[in-house]
Amino acid sequence: MMVWRWFRDWRERRSVLNEMSQLQREHEAGLMDQQQNPLNLAKLSIVSDPVEAASQWERARRLVPDAVLKSADSLDILLGLKRYDEADTLMRERLKRYPRDSFPLIALARTAEWRGDTEEALKRWTIVRDRVLDTIDGYHGCARCLMALNRLDEAEALFNAALRRGAYNLEANVCLSLISDRRKDWRTSVTRWSYTAETFGHAPGFAGAARAMIELGRVDEADAYLEDKARLFPADLEIAETRAHLAKRRGDLPAACDRWNVVRAIGPTFQAGYYLGARCLFETERHVEADAVLRSAIERFPSEFWPLRDYARLAHDRRDWNEATSRWEALRQRFPDVEDGFTLGAAALRAAGRDDEASSLRKLS
């Protein structure tokens, strides 16, 4: 009789637990069906507002723990938050619960790679390569790590092995081209980048081929090669930047100025477009335009010292000493650790006939 009572109580408890689990699953499913579910909100916020992303992530862990464990988004969120140890713990938990699931193995390798632990990442990607046979991710991951370790021959062999498993493989072709660049085997680079660009419509590949041509001294050929590519891919930053460098290399400063203007339009946060573009404008004596470019950079990159430094340098190099002293002072006030603000600021003060101020500034520096 006592055994029967124990069995009945146990069965009732199990039934209650199963009902509670079912209710929890239904509750999670209802939350996850909503566009505003915390996991999705965390993913959407990861770039623009990491603090909000972290807050939503904690809500997701609390409200939808099963979805957190099963969703691939969880890894992307934790990588974006740089919470690598937590990502490892979560993926090991998922692997323990679902031992036949290949995703945790790939995720563990990605986490080590993002962390910058290349040796550990190589070990983990090797496990993926040997155990997860329905993907070439393991080949790619191992080869990327070998490239980072400068073991180029081994990396090349693995990328070629990946290509034998599937020739239509953009990553392998790009990385083989990069390996040629690293070896400074520019003829092979031209061939590989051209093939990659033409086969996959990969715009940066055309820029890569042109850069290899430049290294071989084929500057005019590189410029002609990119002319029609710039029309085909008008929004590609690498093509636009390479063409700007080419114009400068060929001594065509007006064209270089125009091309740096295109670079800034395509990539308004690409800093080289401003400081190299301003220098080209200065060299063509278009001082008003050069100043305007750097004023724009000062507004766009307020945490960087170089726009204020270069802005002062423009006035300094054209010997506008009063303006230069004012601009060097602005640099000193905003970035007191930048030496040019003191050394070149003192030189500008002396050139402006303000020796006492120059001497006092030199003492402060």
Buried (B, 14 or more C-beta within 10 A) or exposed (E): EEEEEEEEEEEEEEEEEEEEEEEEEEEBEEBBEEEEBBBBBBBBBBEEEBEBBBBBBEBBBEBBEBBBBBBEBBBBBBBBBEBBEBBBEBBEEBBEEEEEBBBBBBBBBBBBBBBEBBEBBBBBBBBBBEEBEEEBBBBBBBBBBBBBBEBBEBBBBBBEBBBEEEEEBEBBBBBBBBBBBEEEBBEBBBBBBBBBBEBBEBBBBBBBBBBBBBBEEBBEBBBEBBEEBBEEBEEBBBBBBBBBBBBBBBEBBEBBBBBBBBBBEBBEEEBBBBBBBBBBBBBBEBBEBBBEBBBBBBEBBEEBBBBBBBBBBBBBEBEBBBBBBBBBBBBBEBBEEBEBBBBBBBBBBBBBEBEEBBEEBBEEE
